[in-house]
Amino acid sequence: MQKSHNKLDSVDTEKYSNGTKVIRKEQIDLCLEVTELQKQIDKNPFKKSVEIMQKNSNEEMLSKKYDRLFNKKTKEVK
């Protein structure tokens, strides 16, 4: 996005000025999304993540999750 931004910035017309604003808005939105994701990562330290992974990897839990997912997909198809 930075290359596009630089190219648009170097041309001084109204059309490209609007394009620059759109690119900047998109960059801000992506930065906010990355910040939120990083907060979620920081909230769950490695030890807790391993516990969640082990809990979610047993056969019974996986089968329940599969059943829920499969039911949702069949409902969407109907």
Secondary structure, DSSP 8 states (H G I E B T S, - for coil): -HHHHHHHHHS-SHHHHHHHHHHHHHHHHHHHHHHHHHHHHHHS-HHHHHHHHHHHTSHHHHHHHHHHHHHHHHHHH-
